[in-house]
Amino acid sequence: MQAFLILAAVLLPLLGGPLSQLIAFPNRRSRLIYLEALTVLTSCVVGAVLTHPAKQHFLIARFAGNLTISLGVDGMSVVFAALVAFLWPLAMLYAFDYMEGEKYENNFFMFYTMTYGVTLGTAFSGNLLTMYFFYELLTLVTVPLVMHTLSREAILASRKYFYYSLGGAAFAFLGLIFIIVYGDTTEFVLGGVLNLEKIGDRGGILLLIYVLAFLGFGVKAALCPFNSWLPQASVAPTPVTALLHAVAVVKAGAFAIIRITYYSFGAEFLRGTWAQGVVMSIVIFTIVYGSVRALKETHLKRRLAYSTISNLSYILFGVTLLTPAGLVGALCHLVFHAVMKISAFYCAGAVQRKAGKHYIHELDGLGRRMPKTFAAFTVSALSLTGVPGFAGFISKWYLGQAAVYVDRRLAVLGVAALLLSALLTAVYMLSIVVRAFFGAPPAGEEDLEDLDPGPLMMVPLVIFAVLTLVLGLAPGPFIDLFWQVAGGSL
């Protein structure tokens, strides 16, 4: 039964998306009802899987030896799948309103729905080969979403995203090959699967391969210097950029890095080596670089994209600490950042769709015409800054606390990068809030009508804002869950 439910969770959106193109719906409303029902049903199936997790993996296909495609559930699967299953139905509601009147809307929702299934496949992957398969498939189903408008900018952005992802996958494939050769299994085992007897005196080569695999999977996690595709991809419709920048693509990259670090190569093998120093240095640089670029950016969605680049490396910084506390901090920010950043992007999308504004200097006084939207944005901004009482403070606290107990100078430098990034975040996020609520609106726009979006767009924003506060004020159950994952008891 468990195997059937896991497979159903992956296949329902994967097959249901294309099926929406074949069914002759009488009108748009009936098509949207079908899509939302399909998404909610998939999330319910995921819920059933996660409430009764089974430790064993379920074989889907066998190629040769230990090369198999299998699905299963462990602690990491629980965290990532639960996050995706919660966010996607709300994201779909938002997209219904946002995409109304858009060309190629049916194609959009087909790939948007399929992406849900592929992301769940990544979450439920039982071994490294399966994860790599879904990781590659994720590129194929999201490229059409990036190029949805078929404008010159969208085509160029999708091309860059595709090329970068293919290059990253090649590096990641090296990690898969070496795990197959030098590991006891390709399955995910907390602590790693490397066989020290097989490795012998080739430890240095394995460390090099780990760095290459880290960088390969780091392409989707927007790690420097492979991050330029992410701001350029903001040309896509906001429902796409929000999920790309908050959940599906970028978090799949971070998820894959956690897998290869803690479940394939193993923290014990990597801790204290030059490889740890290299990847931690790159991550620290990316934290600061993303924040500086966000500060300089004048386009609203691209500013949020650079902010995502910085915040993704918060997660990777926790990973590179190679301690259970570091993993807890990484998981905390992986989940909490998803909620507060998808909210910020959806606010930006509402501004773009309802007010036709794209740049920061155009937002003066707009908060008085879109009070609900910018109230939600303010919550997201305060949380991303790390103000106590909001979700962002909790995840940054656990990351900083974990770094303090690591006996490496780079870890201390990482804490300094977190603090500097928090300061820059306060400037580039709260300056938007100040402009919106206290800036002088352009002449002739002082008394125009309210521009807050309708319920389909507004309800997700309210839910995300409330959840950001709940995660900041009562994070205990989530932190306990993350400690269970890091300790291997889940």
Summary of the structure (lengths in Angstrom):
residues: 490
radius of gyration: 21.6
end to end distance: 20.1
largest distance: 75.8
contacts: 1895
relative contact order: 0.09
helix: 75%
strand: 4%
